[in-house]
Amino acid sequence: MKVKPLADRVLVKTEKTESKTASGIIIPETAQEKTQTATVVAIGDNTEKIKVKVGEHVMYDKYAGTAIKIDGEDHLILKGDDIIAVIE
């Protein structure tokens, strides 16, 4: 499935968190603190408001965006303003 964000929206692929600690303890997904980092997959056509590029790693607001699954993988559609940092 292909998803093309509109206007000032950005499609990002969220990063999976480790479900096992270094010592081997398995942490259930409901107890994990999810990081708010992702990789930009596509951007909308309002490039004046969007300050990121496809392929960049970004940090976004904790409760931002609309969650969707694309080909079985977790993605979010965010507003450009919900992205708070680029991770280098």
N, C-alpha and C positions, 0 to 999 in steps of 0.2 A: 504494500500500500504506500502511496506517495501522499505526503501532506505538505502543502505550501502555505505558510503563515501569511496573513494579510496585514496591511498597514504597518503599525509599529510593533508587531508581534514577532517573537523569536521561538523557534522550535529547538529544544535541547534534549540530548540523551542523558538521563541521569546516571550517575555512577553507582555501581553496586557496592554495598558495605560488606565487610568481612563478617561472616556468621560464626567464626571460630577464633578464639583468642590464641595468642602465641603458645600458651600452655596447653591448648587443646580443648578448652571449655567451649561448648556450643551455646551461642546466644540466640534465643528465638527472635524472629523478625519483629515481633510486637514489642520487645524490650530494647531494641536497638535505637540508638540516637542516630538518625540519618543525617548525613552531611548534605549541605545545600550546594553541592558542586555538580557541574554538568559540562558537557561538550556541545557547542553550538553546531546544529545540523543544517538549519536553514533560517533565513531571515526574511521578513516581509519587505514590501517595496517602498516603505517610507524610510529611506536611509538617512534622512536628516535627523531623525530621533533615535535611530539605532546606532550605537557606538561600538558594536562588536562585529567580528567577522566569523564566517564559517570555519570551524576547526579550533577556535579558541576555547580554552577552559575558563569557565566563569563560576562565580558565586552569586546566588540569588536569595531573595527574602524567603524565610522559612515557610510561610503559608501562601506563597504566590503560585499562580499558574493553574492550568487545567491539565490533569493527568490523563494520558492516553497510552495505549499499547500499540506499537507498530511492529509487525512481524514478531510478536512475542516479547519485545523489549520495552522497558518503561521509558516514556518521554514526557515532557511537559511543554505546553505552549505558554510562554510568558509574555508580558508586556515589556517593552524595552526598558521602562523605568524600574521594573522589578529586579533587573540585573544590577548588583551592587559593586562587583569587582571583576577584573580579569586576572586570572592566576597565571603567572609566568614561571 
